[in-house]
Each structure stands twice: as C-alpha cells, then as structure tokens.
Amino acid sequence: MAYDFINHWDNLYSSKKIEEVSWYQKSPQTSLDFIYKANISKDDAIIDVGGGESFLIDHLIDDGFTNLTVLDISKVAIERAQVRLGDKAGQVEWITSDIKNFSPKKKYVLWHDRAVFHFMQNSIDIKGYYDNLLKGIAESSTVVLGTFSENGPDRCCSLDICKYSINELSLLFSKDFSLKQGLNTLHKTPAGSTQAFTFVSLVKN
C-alpha cells in the first residue's frame, strides 16, 4: 500500500506551530532574491509549490504581485495560511493537491518550489513532477527551485529525501531549461540546526 503523504503532512501541521517546523522562515530572503532577479511583471502568474504556511506569499502580496497561486498537499497548511492572511487571502488562488497529481489550469511565468522536489523519491515521482511542471509554465518562464544540497540532511520530517548539487539540478532539467543562477546557502532551523540548501534559477528554453 502506498504511503499516505496527505495524512503525514496534515498531521505534522496540526501538531506544530508554524514557528516550530524545520523549514520556518519569517523572511524567505533567498527565494525573494531569486524571484526579483527574474524581472517579471507584478501581474505575471506566480505559483508557490508546497507554499503551505510559508511567509513567501505574504511578502509577494505586500510587494504588489497580483496573480498568485499557492499549492500544497496539506489542506491544514493552506487553511492556516488563509487564517493568518485574513482578507488578503482572497488575493491568492489556493490549490490543495499532491504536485504529482496537479493538473495546471493556467500557464505560470514563475514557478517557485522550496523543499518539495527533494521529496520525489524515484524516477516515476520525478517524471510526474517534471511533466506537470512543463504543462504549467509559459515559454521563457523561470523556475526557482530549492532542495537540500549534497551536504544537506538525508531525511526531513521523518521522510527520505534526495540531495542535489547545482550541477545535478542543472543536468536533470537540461532538456528543457538553461541554468541562469545557482547558489548554495544555509538555513538555520528553529531548533538551532543548520541545513545546507541548493537553489537554482532555470529558464525555459
């Protein structure tokens, strides 16, 4: 029987405050820097894959972006983000879906994913993600992808992950994308540990 990832993430969000989860960032500066460098318009379509309760969407709303979508596997995470945002939540399209089952209804100019892709554990999962990515992006669009780096942890939230260097991500996406920028960075968790991340900006050929 396939593992129930929906319950896994719903239970995790239900049992912890947002400030307690390992990926918590009050200000997701690395993601914001990559998004701003993409030089997109404020009305271009942006999707935050695995955005859940991330504060990225708060910053994008406050910075005047008007065509925002957040996708997450956890309904609990999305509902908590909507409560936090209050009236601003109405400025966002919210989608509850496993990214591998996502059927995009529009073309996004920027696709952002911090710490979802590294949970794709095999070639089938990776292909499902990749195929849906290609369905959901416009020509010359930008993909901002953050994963655990080759120096990062082997597991996260009791799940195995895959680790990637800048070069490995670039090669994996090279059929359809060109590497625009790569960055290795460190994230300090609320518990005080440090996680090594790889961030890349990829442009659709």
Secondary structure, 3 states (H helix, E strand, C coil): CCCCHHHHHHHHHHHCCHHHCCCCCCCCHHHHHHHHHCCCCCCCCEEEECCCCCCHHHHHHHCCCCCEEEEECCHHHHHHHHHHHHHHHHHEEEEECCHHHCCCCCCEEEEEEECCHHHCCCHHHHHHHHHHHHHCEEEEEEEEEEEECCCCCCEECCEECCCCCHHHHHHHCCCCEEEEEEEEEEEECCCCCEEEEEEEEEEEC
